[in-house]
């Protein structure tokens, strides 16, 4: 026989809900903070090689004036 009455079962559901919702909220907020800090375990670390834009480009030549009429 089932010795759990409906009120006892409902009481467990309410207690589980009151415990699991705050835990879920704390977990979600901590993941949000870790994401904004870039500290999630599955995020790759940035490269240690400095990147200089246009480093391998030849220098630009000065523009020449066009002859007038």
PAZALUM-624717 format. One record per residue (C-alpha): x, y, z; chain. Coordinates in nm, 2 decimals. Layout:
{r {X Y Z} "A"}
...
This chain:
{r {0.00 0.00 0.00} "A"}
{r {0.10 0.36 -0.06} "A"}
{r {0.15 0.53 0.28} "A"}
{r {0.20 0.87 0.13} "A"}
{r {-0.11 1.08 0.16} "A"}
{r {-0.19 1.35 -0.11} "A"}
{r {-0.11 1.63 0.14} "A"}
{r {0.24 1.48 0.21} "A"}
{r {0.31 1.44 -0.16} "A"}
{r {0.20 1.80 -0.22} "A"}
{r {0.42 1.92 0.06} "A"}
{r {0.72 1.75 -0.09} "A"}
{r {0.65 1.91 -0.43} "A"}
{r {0.62 2.26 -0.27} "A"}
{r {0.95 2.21 -0.07} "A"}
{r {1.13 2.08 -0.38} "A"}
{r {1.01 2.38 -0.58} "A"}
{r {1.11 2.63 -0.31} "A"}
{r {1.46 2.47 -0.30} "A"}
{r {1.52 2.41 -0.67} "A"}
{r {1.41 2.75 -0.80} "A"}
{r {1.66 2.95 -0.60} "A"}
{r {1.94 2.70 -0.68} "A"}
{r {1.86 2.73 -1.05} "A"}
{r {1.85 3.11 -1.03} "A"}
{r {2.19 3.12 -0.85} "A"}
{r {2.34 2.88 -1.10} "A"}
{r {2.21 3.08 -1.39} "A"}
{r {2.34 3.41 -1.25} "A"}
{r {2.68 3.26 -1.17} "A"}
{r {2.71 3.13 -1.53} "A"}
{r {2.61 3.48 -1.66} "A"}
{r {2.88 3.64 -1.45} "A"}
{r {3.14 3.38 -1.56} "A"}
{r {3.04 3.44 -1.92} "A"}
{r {3.08 3.81 -1.90} "A"}
{r {3.43 3.77 -1.73} "A"}
{r {3.53 3.52 -2.00} "A"}
{r {3.60 3.25 -1.74} "A"}
{r {3.38 2.96 -1.87} "A"}
{r {3.56 2.63 -1.89} "A"}
{r {3.47 2.57 -2.25} "A"}
{r {3.60 2.91 -2.37} "A"}
{r {3.93 2.91 -2.54} "A"}
{r {4.21 3.13 -2.42} "A"}
{r {4.31 3.41 -2.66} "A"}
{r {4.63 3.37 -2.85} "A"}
{r {4.95 3.51 -2.70} "A"}
{r {5.08 3.63 -3.03} "A"}
{r {5.02 4.00 -3.08} "A"}
{r {4.83 4.09 -3.39} "A"}
{r {4.94 4.41 -3.57} "A"}
{r {4.70 4.51 -3.85} "A"}
{r {4.86 4.58 -4.19} "A"}
{r {5.20 4.47 -4.06} "A"}
{r {5.30 4.30 -4.38} "A"}
{r {5.17 4.56 -4.62} "A"}
{r {5.41 4.77 -4.82} "A"}
{r {5.41 5.14 -4.74} "A"}
{r {5.16 5.35 -4.94} "A"}
{r {5.31 5.59 -5.20} "A"}
{r {5.22 5.95 -5.18} "A"}
{r {4.94 6.05 -5.42} "A"}
{r {5.05 6.26 -5.71} "A"}
{r {4.87 6.57 -5.81} "A"}
{r {4.68 6.55 -6.14} "A"}
{r {4.77 6.82 -6.39} "A"}
{r {4.52 7.09 -6.43} "A"}
{r {4.38 7.23 -6.76} "A"}
